[in-house]
Each structure stands twice: as C-alpha cells, then as structure tokens.
Amino acid sequence: MIHYILQGHELQNDVQTIIQVFYPNLHYNRSEEIAPLGLSVVSCMEKGVASAMLYRDGKKVSGWSMEYQADEASQKEEKRLVKRTIYQVLKEETGLRPQWGLLTGVRPAKIISGLLAEGKSEEQCLDYLIKDYLVMEHKAKLALIVAKAEQKLLGGNKPNDISLYIGIPFCPTRCLYCSFTAYPLAQYKDRVDEYLDAMFLELEFLASYAKDFELKNIYIGGGTPTSLSEQQLERLLNKVAVLFDTKNIEYTVEAGRPDTITREKLRLMKEYGVNRISINPQTMNEETLNRIGRRHSVEDIRRVFHEARELGHDNINMDLILGLPGEEPQDVEHTMQEILALAPDNITVHTLAVKRASRLKEEIDQHTLATAEALEKMLATTAEYAEKMGMEPYYMYRQKNMVGNFENIGYCHPGKEGAYNVQIMEEKQTILAAGAGATTKTVDPDTDKIERVFNVKSVEDYITRIDEMIERKKKGLPKGGL
C-alpha cells in the first residue's frame, strides 16, 4: 500500500494518478499522518512553494520543491506543479522515467489539438509537452501525428452529425483481463431475446429522435455481438435496417472472438450493409490464448479472417493486447508476423491495463506481467510491423493502471480509419447509445459542453426498467428528446 498526505490543497486525484504511474496496481490510501511502515508521499502547496516528500517506514528519504506565483497560478498549473514535484521524488526513488512524463489523462492528442486550435505551431506543441510535461520526444511526436490524423476526420464534422452505439453485453466466457459490462452467454441464453425486445424499444425511440440529425456512424459493440445466434443477429441487423438509413455511413460490428463467428454471421453482416468488422485475436500465441480464457485456436482466427475476405469484407480491424501474462517481446514478434501474413486493413494495439473489475486484478499475484522495458520493445515491434503493412497511426488513448504507463494506438491504411473510434475518443460528436451499460453522450457544438445519460448495467434491470431508460433520454437529451 502507498499512503499519501495532502497539505494546502485538495488535488487528491492528481496525486494518486501520478503515484500510480510509478507504483501501478497497488492500494492507495489518503492519510492524515505518515505511516510507520511502507512508503508515504506528502504533497504540499503553501506560500508559493510546491513540494513533495517521500518517507519510508516513517523516515524522510527525499524531497523536491518548486516556487510559483501563488496568486497567478491557474488550477491547471497547480495540478501540473503537484504532479511535477511528486514525479521528481518518485523518479529518483524508482529509477523509472515514464515516457509520457506527467501526463495521466486519457487523450494526449487532444492536448495537441487544443494547442493547434489556439494557433500554436507544431514546434510549440512539441515544446509544451516535452518541457512542461516531461513527455519523451518520440511520444510527443506520436501525439502530434495522431492529432493531425484526427483533425482530418474531425474537420468534416457538422453540428447536426450524430453516431449510434448499440451494446450487446454477452460473451461466451469472460477473458482474464476484461472489465466490460459482459455477461456469460450460458447463464443468460434464455434472456437474450427478451433483451433484444427491450433494446428494440429503446432503438425505436432513438430512431425517432435521430430524424432531426445526420447519422454518420453505427457501432455494435459489447461484450461480443457475434455471441448472438444467427437468428438473433439477423433480428438485430434487420431492426437497425428498418429504423435507420445505413447507406453512406461507417457501420461497424465487433465480430470479436473467432469462436462466436460463423460463415453465415459474416454473410448476414455483409448483406445488411456492415462495412467494418473487428476480428480480435489479442495474440497469435496458442499458450497465451489458453491462459487468458479464450476458447479458440490461432487456426480459428486464420479461418474466420479468410472467410470474411471471401465474403467481401474489405475493412477488417484486428485488436491486439501487449503485455498479456507470460508473454515476452519475441511472442509479440510472432504475433505480428502472423498478422502481417493476414494483412488486415487496420489494427488496434492495446497495452494491458489491469482493471479493478477484472479476474486479472483478483489473481494478480498468480501472473507474471511484462516490465516497462519489455513493453517498450513490444510497442516498437508493433509500430515496425504496422509500417511494413503500410499503416499509419490515426487514434490513441490511454487508461489507468496500464502496465508501463504506455498507450493504446490504432493504425490503418489510408482511408480505412475507424471514424467512430475518433469521434468517441475526442468527444466532438453526440453519440446516442442503446443497451445495458450504454452511455449516451451529447456534445454542444458551440460550447463543447458534454452531458451524459446512463443506462443501468444489469441485464435484468435493463429489461424490466426499459421504460425508465427511455424516459431518462426524454429528459436528458437536448430538445427534451423530441
């Protein structure tokens, strides 16, 4: 456990997140006194001095401070100073040099986009990240590349544009690392049709509301949407086709796990206008698939991918996770060789994040996770192979408790960008959402103000309270949901 004490400020979240960069996946306890055992971090802002002190077993081992103009410092600057001082003492203690420096937020590219919008030059943007936030140069340049790619997509946004998310919260089994709202299909198979019936009511309301807008993207995610039976999947796709105009939009289905995909499901998706699918191996190493709870083989991944190509799917994404338990850089090299041979249209490279609600978090002591140095090599390998495949980075985001404090990044061939991914990450477009655990997010194009309307997570509650979910949207959506 890491203890921390605040003096002269209440920036608890900023203190804890920067500590987590150096000491991930531990317990963090705000305290009033220095702990007699273990590490304690004291963060202080008083009389124009920001400081951090580190104590081990009750004794001070290091400290670092910076002067600042207390009457001129904005809250943003105060947060930076708090992180900067803690960063210094923990960098000295651990010997770690986090590649993203002080940045702990989800969207590094969004910072660059904001600076560019203010009229800053590319050099000034890089200088800001490198000098003020101690981001390593190659990561700052990556953020700039992604920001420019995102701006090409976001530049076409119109005030009336919206997207639609449809959540299917069922999976055949729960993967070791997963914390999403997902329910085992074996337990809920008798309620799937009830769930679809309820969700269709919500979709009918959203279709009526969306008539005043221009629908640009539909994304069916989960869970694993292809865990639906062929008949259930067709019910869903047909309902979407009846309610929404799916022509000339990006229409994505997370085909996800190969053990849920059949040739008929691939054919149905093509028939109903789905023009982007995601087949997600996570790794192409058999032992790792077994370790993380996947009930399919590497050969299954190859088979499904080739079937999709045979049926005309010409925009296929593949998700990968770096740092899975037991994997080394050479395992990632093997995965990328296999991916290169398949030649997908885009790949999304995730760095393992140990989520609080995952089995991995519960069993963390039973697994060996990659070091920051190993993950750096893995990321370099994926970037190298993406370049070999003619892909460029186009979106990026980060999460708490990422092993090595790195990033998730999407690569694609030019013209094969996942527009929905960018819209949801950069929060520049209203996204209507249906299903258990789904969150509708409205964006005011004039002020960038964001409002959220939440659905309950429980499948049972969603089914029995569907009228309430619709009523929430009537009250929470602009124009009263009319």
N, C-alpha and C positions, 0 to 999 in steps of 0.2 A: 504494500500500500504506500502511496505517496500522499503526504499531508501538505497542505498549503494554507498560508495565512495572508489575509489582505489587510493592509493598513493605509488609510487615507483615500481609498477608492473601493468601488463595488464591481469591478470588471471581472467577476468570477469566471464567466465562460471563456474569456480571453486567456486568463491564467491557466485554466485547466487544459484548454486545447493546445497551448504551446508546450505544456508539460507532457501531454500525450504524444507529441512529436518525438520526444526523446525516450519516453517510457510508455510505449503502447500496451494496451490490453491488460492494464493493472486496475486496481481500485484507487479512486482519488477522493480524498476526504478534506473538506474545508474545516479548519480547526481554529480555535482562539489561542492555542498555545503550541509551542514547539514540542513535537513528540519526543519522548525519551529514547525511543528506538526507531530505526529506519531513517528515511530521508524526509526533511521538511523544507519547503520553499516559502520564503517570506517575500511578498511583493508589496512595495511601499511607494506611495506618491505623496510627498509632503514638502511644502515650502520651496517649490520649484526644483525639486530633485526626485527623479525616478530611480528606484534601486531594487535590486533583488539580492537575497542572501540565501545560501544553501547550508543546511545543518544536517549532520549525520550523527545519529544517536545522541541528539541534544547538543552537540558541539558545532559551532560555526566552522565551516571549512573553506568558504569562498564568498565573495560578494562583488557586485559591479553596479555602478551608478552613472546617471547622465543628468545634467542640468537642463532645464527647459523654462520657457516663459509661461508661468502658470496661468496668467490672465489672458494669454493669447492662444493657448493650445486647444484645438478642437477635440471633440470626443474621439474622432478617428485618430488624431495624433496621440492622444493619451493611450489608446489601445495599442498603437504601434510601440510606444515607449515601454509599456508594461511587458509586451512580448519581447522587445529588444533586450531588456535587462535580464529577463529570465533565460532567454536564448543564450546569452553570453555565459552565465554561470553553468548552465547545463551542457553547453558545448565543451567547456573546459572539463567538466566532471566526466562526461561520457566519451569524449573524443570524436563524437559524431558531428558531421557537417551536413545538415539537412539540405537537400538540393533545392527545395522550394523556400528555404530561408524562413522568414516569419509568417509566410502565407499559410493559413489553415483553412481558408474558405473553399467552397465547392468549385468556384468558377474563376480561375486565374485569367482566362482570356477575356472575361467581362471587364476586368480592370483595364486591360489594354484598350478594349473597345470604347470605354468611357473616356480615356485619355485622348484617343484619336478623335472622338466626337468633340472634345474641347479644343481641337486644333493643334494638339501636340504632334511633333514629328515622331517617326519611328524610333529615332535615336533617343529622343527624350523619354519615350515609353520604356525602352530597354533600360535606360539610365535610372529611371524611377524604381523599377523592380530590383535591379542589381544593387543600387546604392542604398535606397531607403528600406528595402525589404530583404536584402541579402540573398536574393534568388540567384542561383548559379547561372552563368551566362547562357549555357545551352538550353536551360529550361525557360529562361526569359525569351529567347529566340523562338522556342517552340510555342509559347503563349502568343507571340506576335503572329506567327504563321497561322495558327488556329483562328485567332481573332480576325485576321484578314479574310480567311476562308468563310468564316461565319458571317461576316459582313456582306459577302456576296449574296448569301441566301437571305439574310435578314433585310437587305436593301430593297428587296421586292415586296416586303410586307405592306399591306394596305389596312387601314383602320377597321375594315369590315371582315377581315380574314379570321377564321377560326379553325381549330382542329378538333378531332374527336378521339377519345381513348375509350376502349371497351375492355373491361377486365374479366378474365376467366381464371378464377382463383383455385384451380385444381391441378394437381401434379400426380404422376404415378407413384413417386416416392419423394421424400424430402432430401435434397442434397445436403452434404455435411456443412457447407458454408452458407446456406440460404437462410435469409430472414424475412423474405417477402410474405405477403398475405397469400398463403397457399395451403390447400387442404388435401390430404391423401384421397385419391380417387376411390380407392377400395372402400373407404369409410362413407363417402358421400355419393357414391354412384347412383343411389336411388333418389337423390335430391337434385341431380343436375338439371333435369327437365323443369323442375319447379323453379330452380334458379334462373334458367333461361326465360321462363314465362314472366318472372318478376322483372328481369332486366329488360325484356322487350317493352314493358310498360314505361320504364324509365327512358328507353330509347325513343319511344313514340313521343314522349314529352319533349325530349331534346331535339327531335326532328322538327317538331312544330316551332320550337324556339329558334332553331338554326335557319329557318326560312328567311329571316331578316339579315343573314350573313352569307359570306362566301366560304364554303367548306374547302379547305386546302389539303388536309391530311386525315386519314383514318389509321389508327394503330390499335390492333387487337393484341393485347399482351396478357401477362399472367403473373404467377402460375404458368401453365403450359396450355395454350389454347388448343393445340392438337391432341390433348388428352381427351377431348370430346370424341364421342363416337363419330363415324362418318355421317350418320343421320343427324346427329346433334349439330355437327359442324355445318352441314348444309342448311339446317334450320336457321342457324345464326347468320350465315352468309346471305341467305335469301332475305332474311328480315332486314339486314343492312341495305341490300339492293332495293328493297321496296321503299324504305324510308329515306334513303339518301342518294344523291347523284354521285356515283363513284367514278364517273368519267373524268379524265384530265386531272386527277389528284394522285398523290402518293398514298398507296393503300398497302399497309404492312400487316403481316401476320407473323407473330413469333412462332414458327414451327418448332423451335426449341429442341426438345430431346428426340433423337432418332428413333427411340423405342416407342414413340407415340405417333410416328408418321407412317402413313401407308401411301401407296401409289394413288389410290382413289382420293385421299385427302389432298394430295398435291394437285390432282386433276380438278377437284372441286374449287380449290383456291384460284387456279388459273381460269376456270370457267366463269367465276364470279368477279373477275377483274382485279384480284390481288396481284400487285406488280412488284412487291418486295417481300421476301421472306427471310427469316433468320434461322439457320440451322446451327445449333450451338454445341460444339463438341467440348469446349472448355480446355481439353487436352487431347492429344492423339496418342497417349500412352496408356496401354491396357491396365497396368497395375494401378495407375492413379484413378482411372475410371472406377475401378472396383473399390478403391479406398474412399472415394467421396460419395459413394452410394448410387452410382449410375448403373442402370441395368441394361446396358447395351455395349457393343464392342466397337472397336475402331472400324472394323469392316462394315458394321451397320451405318456408320457415318458416311463412309465412301458410297455405299449402296444408295442411301437416301439422296445424297448430293447428286449422283449421276442420274437417278430417276427424275429429280427436279429439273435438271438440264434437258433431259429427253422430252419432258412435257412442256418445255418452253419457258421455264422460269429463268429470266435473264438478269435478275438483280438479287443475288443471294449474299446475305451477310453471314459471317461466322464469328461467334463470340469465343474468346479465349480468356483464361484466367492464369496469370503468372503468380508463382509463389504458393501453389497448391501443396499441401502437406507431402513431404517426401521428395518433391521434385527439385532437380538441380538444373543449372544452365544448359547442360547437354540434353536434358529432357525437353526443354523448350526448343532447342535447336532441332530436335527430331520432329516435334510438333509442327514447326514452321516449314520443314522440308515437306511434310505431308500436305500442309495447307497450300504450299507453292504448287504441288502437283495437281491439286484440285482446282486451283485458280478461281476463287470466289471473286465477287465484284467489290466487296468491302469486308473489312474485319474490324471487330471492336476488341481491343486489348485491355482487359481489366487487371489491375493489381489486387491481389487478395485483400479483402477487408474483413476483419474479424468482428462480425456483427453481434450485438448483445443478445439477440433472439435466436441465434444460430446454434446448432449442435456443436459446431466447432468451438464456440466460446465456452460451452459447458464442458467440453472434453479437451480443452487447450493443452493440458499437461500431458496428454497422450500422443501429441503430434509434434513433429519437428518442422518448424517454419523456416523459410528462406531468410538469410541475412540481407541487410540493405545492399551489401556489395554484390551478392548473388542476383538480387532483383535488378540492380543496375545493369548487369550483364544481360539478363533476360530481356529487359526493355530495349537494350541496344540491339539484341538479336532480332526482336520483332520489327523494330524500325528498319533494320537492314533488309529483312525479307519483304517488308511492305514496299520498300523502294525497288527491290528486284521485280516485284509484281506490277510495278508502275503505279503504285498508290501513293497518295499524299494525305497528311493529317488534315482533318476538317472539323473535328469537335473533340472536346476534352472536358473532363470533370474530375473532381476529387471527392473523397469520402473520409469520414472519421475512421480512425483505427485501421488505416491502410498499412499493411506491412511495409516498412521502409519509407512511409510518408511520400509515396510517389503519386501516380495519376492513372486514370483510365483514358484511353485515347482511341478515337475512331479514324481509320484510314480507308480511303476509297479511290477507285479510278475516277478521273474527272467526269462529272455528270452523273455519278452514282451516289451522291451524298444522301444520307438519310435526313431529309429536311425536318421531319418530326423531332428527331434527336436534338437538333439545334434549337428548334422552337421551344421545346420544354426546358432545355438547359439554360437558355438565355432569357427566358421569361418575357418575350416580346409579343406574344400572341395568346389570345384566350383559348383555353383547351377545356372543352366540355368532357365530362367523364362519367361513365356508367359502370355499375358493378360494385360488388363488395370491396370495401377498402379503397375505392377510387376517389380521387380528389379533383373536383372541378376548380380551375384556376382562371379567374377573369383578369385581364390586363386593360387598364385605361390607356389608350394610345397617346393621349395628350399629356398625362401626368406620370405614366408608368406605374401608377398605383395598382397593387395586386390584392385581390380578395379571393378567399378560398371557401368552397362549400364541400364539406366532408360527407362521405357515406360511411356507415358502420362497417366494421371489418368482418364480423361474424356472418357466415353464410345463412345460418338460421335466422338471425336478426334481420338481415337484408331481405330475405323472402317475406317474413311476417310484417316488416315495417316499410315495405316498398312505398306505400302511400306517403309516409313521413319523408322518405328520401326525395320524392318528387316535390313535396311541399317545401322542403329545405331549399330546393332550387328555385321554386317560385318566389321565395322570399329573398334568396341570396343573389340571384342573377340580376344584372342590370335590366332596366325596364320592367322590373317586377316579374321577370320570367315570362313576359307576354310577347 
